[in-house]
Each structure stands twice: as C-alpha cells, then as structure tokens.
Amino acid sequence: MNKLSHLDSQNRPKMVNVGEKSPTRRVAKAQAEMFLGSEIMKEFSGGEIRTKKGAVFHTAIIAGIQGAKKTSDLIPLCHPLALNSIDIDIQEKDDTNVLITCTVETEGKTGVEMEALSGATVAALTIYDMCKAISHGMIIKEVKLVKKTGGKSDFDQFAGESR
C-alpha cells in the first residue's frame, strides 16, 4: 500500500510539496449521477427544469463552476490552482435520473481531480436545493472520478489504470 502523501513522517497532516515538480497539462473528469424521480423529471422540457427559483440546470452549472474554483477553500490540503477551464454538462440519463459531468483543466504541478469532483458535487447539491420544493426524494447516487490525465499516472475508469 502506498504511503498517504498528506501525512508527514510523524503521521501529522501536511500539504504536499509540489515545488520540484514540472508543470504539465492536467485534465480530470468526474461524474455525479442523481435520481430526481418522475415528479421532478416531468418538469424537464427542452433540456432544462424550470422552477420558481429559476432555471435549475443553468444555475447548477454556474454553481458547479464556482464549486470547482473554491475547492482549496473547502478541502484543507488542496492547493489553490489557476484553472484553465471548467465545463459542466447535465444530461437526462433516463426518465428518473440525470448525469452531471464536470471536466477541469489546468497547466500545473498538481492534478485537478478534487476540483472536478467538487464541481460535479456542488452542481448536484444545487439541483437538490432548487427542486426540493417539488420532492425531497432525490438521491445523489454516485460521485466518481472517471478520467484523469497528466502527472505521474493517467486513469480512465472505463479502461482501468494505465500508463
């Protein structure tokens, strides 16, 4: 088992020193699957759900972008990063579920997996907040990293570990 990189030799928390690393292009993609249920999904029209609070998916996209940008404020040992791009996509998966995908890119010394995971999660939480007046039966079912490139290793959930 690999040693946890966020612990020092005395098992105290530490921020990883990336000072000696060379910057590389780093991309991470995360997804959150969310059960909305038929009551909420019947409000789905033209690629959007509209509620009294406004356009749900558009608001969730903006919130997800903000969530990715604020990752180092939320997770104590994450490095603050200059992000090149953040893309949030929300698609109807079937008649009761949506799939939220967050892709983040940077040129840097550390990866953007946590930013992608944060963006997908905050977008899902925003959908929950905006639709809870219709139903509290929503479930954020799964949040996962599906792909990352750059740094020491690449990962693709659908191809397994590589490189």
CORGIWO-V584587 format. One record per backbone hydrogen bond with DSSP energy under -0.5 kcal/mol. CO is the residue of the C=O (numbers start at 1). NH is the residue of the N-H. If there is no record, write none. Layout:
co: {CO,CO}
nh: {NH,NH}
This chain:
co: {4,6,8,12,16,18,24,26,27,28,29,29,30,31,32,33,33,34,34,35,37,38,40,41,43,45,48,49,51,54,54,55,56,57,58,59,60,61,62,63,64,65,66,68,70,70,71,71,74,75,81,85,87,89,91,96,96,97,97,98,99,99,100,101,102,103,104,105,105,106,106,108,112,113,114,115,116,117,118,119,120,121,122,123,124,125,126,127,128,131,131,139,139,142,144,146,147,148,149,150,154,155,156,156,160,162}
nh: {7,14,11,8,18,21,108,106,149,104,146,147,102,144,100,141,142,36,98,139,41,42,43,44,50,48,45,56,54,51,56,59,60,61,62,63,64,65,66,67,68,69,70,71,73,74,74,75,76,78,83,105,103,101,99,36,37,93,94,34,91,101,32,89,30,87,28,84,85,26,108,24,116,117,118,119,120,121,122,123,124,125,126,127,128,129,130,131,132,134,135,35,141,33,31,157,29,155,27,153,162,148,159,160,156,154}
